[in-house]
Amino acid sequence: MNMYMILALAIFLNALANILMKVGMMRQGESGGNLLLMAKKALVNPVLFAGVVSFALALVAYSYVLSKINLSIAYPVMTSLGYVIVIIASWMFLKEHITFVQVIGFAFIITGVWMVAR
């Protein structure tokens, strides 16, 4: 499989993990500031668990990519595109508000990723 396809998979899984963890924590409800109670509830939260699994799979894919591609390319691409995916998914699925300034920021991020990856 092409290294850039594996990098894309790692980016997707990382973004998915963040979204699943957010949804899982939203569904979990308040724990009254009790970290131990929150941890107990998190252990039986299937959406949160799916987020952790997605993080683990992203780590495996990204580690493999790092063995083949320069870190100076892989890391900026991974983080930048991850930002864009998470912000768009947050807007689409979590109904979070996106400002015009954020949209301009997306354009700069995409331009920067294109310049770094060349």
N, C-alpha and C positions, 0 to 999 in steps of 0.2 A: 504494500500500500504506500502511496506517495506520502512523504513526510509532511507536506502541507495539509493533506487530508487528515492525518493523525493530529496535527496541530489544531485544525478546525474542530475535530471531535473533542479535543481537550478543552478548547475555548467554550464550546457548547455545553459540555458536561459541567464545567466550572460555573457558568452562568446559570444553568439549570439548578445546580446545587444551592446557589444563593437564593434563587427564587423559591425553591422548595422549602428551604430553611425559614424563610420569611413567612410563607404561608403556614408552615407547621407551627411556628411560634404565635402567629395570629390566632390559629385555631386552639392553641393550648390554653389560652386564657391567662388571667392574672395569677400570680403566685404570691402576691402581697409582699414582694421584695425578698422573699425567702429563696435563696439560691439553691438550697438542698431540695426544697419542694419542687422548684422548677426543673432540676436535674432528674428527679424521680418521674415527673410527668413526661419529660422529654424522652426517657428510655422506652416508653410505650407509645410514642407518637409516630405512626407509620410514615407520615409525610416528612417529618424531621429526619427519620431514619433513611428515607429515600434520598434526602439531601446529603446526608453523610456518605452514603454509598456513591452518589454522583461525584462528590469531592474525591473519594478514594479512586474511582475510575479515571477522573480527570488527572489526578496525580500520576497514575500509572502511564497514561497516554503522554502527558507532558514530560515525564522523566525520559521516556523513550525518545521523544522529539529532541530533548536536550542532548542526547547522546549522538545525534546526527546533524543538528543545526546549531549555528552560533547562538549563544545566549543573547548577544547584542541584537539579534533579529527576533528570536523566539519570545523573549520576555516583553518587549514593547508591543508586539503583535498580540500576545496573549492578554495582557492587561488592558490595552486600549480597546480592542474589539469586545472584550468582556464587559467593559463599561457601557459601550453602546448597546449591546444585547440586553444587559440588565436594565438599563434605563428604558429602552423601548418595551421590554416585557413588563416592567413595572407599570408603565403607562397603559398598556393593552389589557393586562390581566388583573392588576391590583388597583387600577383606576387612579394612579398617582398623576399629579399635574406636571406637565413639561412646559417650561417657559421657552420663549423665543431665543433667549440667550443660550439655553441648553442645546437647542437645535443648531445654533451657530457653532457651539462647542463640538457637537457631533461631526460637523463638517471639517473642523480643524483636526479632530482626532483621526478621521478617515484619511485626510490628506497626509497627516504625519505618519500614519501606518504605511501608506503607499510609499512615502519617501524613505522610510526606514527599511522596508522590505525590498527595495530595488537593489 
